[in-house]
Amino acid sequence: MIFVAMSCTQKSKSETEVVLEPDFSTVELKDHGAEPFVFDVEAYTLANENYRTAIWTGEYMQMTVMSLQPGEDIGLELHDDHDQFIRVESGVGKVMMGDTEEELTFVKEVADDFGIFIPAGKWHNVVNTGDEPLKLYSIYSPIEHDHSTVHPLRTDAEEEEHA
């Protein structure tokens, strides 16, 4: 005996499907925190050409957008006191995580629309393995970088970390 259950819903004439395309005309690549802010995340992420740009820095949370060139990586790092979320908007790459710098045993390929959760206490890195920029955004809580941080190049970020 086979049972098939089906459900159909019909939209009323007043309901319409809204499809929004990224609006690059409204992108202002600056730190908009700590005021209320509603924006097109994809448009901001794709418009960013800098290695890192802080888009919103509040008292307890921060979002940055990043653009990694082919072969470039974020750099091996560890956050002892907070988790991190990364979303890939375009490009392809590889994420590696582990309990020590030498043992990054968790390795996954990532591409458009992938999300990455990085637990506090895990060493991690993201590498662009493609031939186009890897565009992503990252959310930290608590904040990781100074308000209005802009690093045009990875070397700028490294210099600031060592200063």
C-alpha positions as CSV (number, residue, x, y, z in Angstrom):
1,M,0.0,0.0,0.0
2,I,1.4,3.4,-1.0
3,F,0.2,6.7,0.5
4,V,1.0,10.0,-1.1
5,A,0.4,13.2,0.7
6,M,0.5,16.5,-1.2
7,S,-0.1,20.0,-0.3
8,C,-0.7,22.9,-2.6
9,T,-0.8,26.5,-1.7
10,Q,-1.8,29.3,-3.9
11,K,-0.6,32.9,-3.6
12,S,-3.3,35.5,-3.6
13,K,-3.1,38.2,-6.2
14,S,-1.8,40.6,-3.7
15,E,1.2,38.5,-2.8
16,T,4.2,38.9,-5.1
17,E,7.6,37.3,-5.0
18,V,10.3,39.9,-4.5
19,V,13.7,39.2,-6.1
20,L,16.4,41.7,-5.2
21,E,19.7,41.9,-7.1
22,P,22.8,43.3,-5.3
23,D,22.7,47.0,-5.4
24,F,26.2,48.3,-5.9
25,S,25.1,51.9,-6.2
26,T,24.5,52.2,-2.5
27,V,27.7,50.6,-1.3
28,E,29.8,52.8,1.0
29,L,32.8,50.9,2.1
30,K,33.3,52.4,5.6
31,D,32.6,51.4,9.2
32,H,28.9,52.1,9.8
33,G,28.9,51.0,13.5
34,A,27.7,51.3,16.1
35,E,24.5,52.8,14.7
36,P,21.6,50.7,13.3
37,F,22.5,49.6,9.8
38,V,20.6,47.6,7.1
39,F,22.5,46.8,3.9
40,D,23.0,44.4,1.0
41,V,25.7,42.1,2.5
42,E,26.4,40.5,-0.9
43,A,26.9,43.9,-2.6
44,Y,29.2,45.1,0.1
45,T,31.3,41.9,0.0
46,L,31.6,41.8,-3.7
47,A,32.4,45.5,-4.1
48,N,35.3,45.3,-1.6
49,E,38.7,45.2,-3.3
50,N,40.7,45.6,0.0
51,Y,42.2,42.7,1.8
52,R,40.0,43.7,4.8
53,T,37.5,46.5,5.4
54,A,35.5,46.9,8.7
55,I,31.9,47.5,7.7
56,W,30.3,47.5,11.2
57,T,31.9,47.7,14.6
58,G,29.7,47.7,17.6
59,E,30.5,47.4,21.3
60,Y,30.4,43.6,21.3
61,M,30.4,42.5,17.6
62,Q,32.1,43.3,14.3
63,M,31.8,42.5,10.6
64,T,34.5,42.8,8.1
65,V,34.6,42.1,4.3
66,M,37.7,40.6,2.7
67,S,39.1,40.0,-0.7
68,L,41.8,37.4,-1.0
69,Q,43.8,37.3,-4.3
70,P,44.5,33.9,-5.9
71,G,46.9,32.0,-3.7
72,E,46.5,34.4,-0.8
73,D,45.3,33.3,2.6
74,I,43.9,35.0,5.7
75,G,46.9,33.8,7.7
76,L,47.0,31.1,10.4
77,E,45.4,32.5,13.5
78,L,43.8,31.6,16.8
79,H,41.0,33.3,18.7
80,D,41.0,32.1,22.3
81,D,38.1,34.2,23.5
82,H,35.6,34.1,20.7
83,D,34.0,32.2,17.9
84,Q,34.0,33.4,14.3
85,F,31.6,33.1,11.4
86,I,32.8,33.4,7.7
87,R,30.6,33.4,4.6
88,V,32.0,33.0,1.1
89,E,30.2,35.2,-1.4
90,S,32.3,34.4,-4.5
91,G,35.4,32.4,-5.4
92,V,36.8,29.0,-4.2
93,G,39.0,28.2,-1.4
94,K,40.0,25.8,1.4
95,V,39.5,26.2,5.1
96,M,41.7,24.4,7.6
97,M,41.3,24.1,11.3
98,G,42.9,22.2,14.2
99,D,43.9,22.1,17.8
100,T,47.6,23.2,17.1
101,E,49.4,25.2,14.4
102,E,51.0,22.0,13.2
103,E,47.9,19.8,13.1
104,L,45.2,21.4,10.9
105,T,43.3,18.1,10.6
106,F,39.9,19.7,9.6
107,V,40.2,20.6,5.9
108,K,37.2,21.5,3.6
109,E,36.8,23.1,0.2
110,V,34.5,26.1,0.1
111,A,32.8,28.2,-2.6
112,D,30.0,30.7,-3.2
113,D,27.4,30.6,-0.5
114,F,29.4,28.4,2.0
115,G,29.4,29.3,5.7
116,I,32.2,28.5,8.1
117,F,31.9,28.4,11.9
118,I,35.2,28.6,13.7
119,P,35.1,27.7,17.4
120,A,37.1,29.6,19.9
121,G,40.4,27.9,20.5
122,K,40.8,26.4,17.0
123,W,43.8,27.4,14.8
124,H,42.4,28.2,11.4
125,N,43.2,29.6,8.0
126,V,41.3,30.2,4.7
127,V,43.2,30.0,1.4
128,N,42.1,31.2,-2.0
129,T,42.6,28.1,-4.3
130,G,41.0,29.6,-7.4
131,D,42.1,32.0,-10.1
132,E,39.7,34.9,-9.1
133,P,39.5,36.8,-5.9
134,L,37.9,35.0,-2.9
135,K,35.2,37.4,-1.5
136,L,34.0,36.7,2.0
137,Y,32.7,38.4,5.1
138,S,33.6,37.6,8.7
139,I,31.7,38.2,11.9
140,Y,33.5,38.4,15.3
141,S,32.1,38.7,18.8
142,P,33.8,40.4,20.6
143,I,35.4,42.7,18.0
144,E,38.8,41.8,16.5
145,H,39.9,45.0,14.8
146,D,39.8,48.7,15.5
147,H,36.8,50.7,14.4
148,S,37.2,51.8,10.7
149,T,40.0,49.3,10.0
150,V,40.9,49.2,6.3
151,H,43.8,47.0,5.2
152,P,44.3,47.5,1.4
153,L,46.8,44.6,1.4
154,R,47.6,41.6,3.6
155,T,51.0,43.2,4.3
156,D,49.2,46.2,5.8
157,A,47.3,43.9,8.2
158,E,50.6,42.1,9.1
159,E,52.3,45.4,9.8
160,E,49.5,46.6,12.1
161,E,49.5,43.3,14.0
162,H,53.3,43.6,14.6
163,A,53.1,47.3,15.6
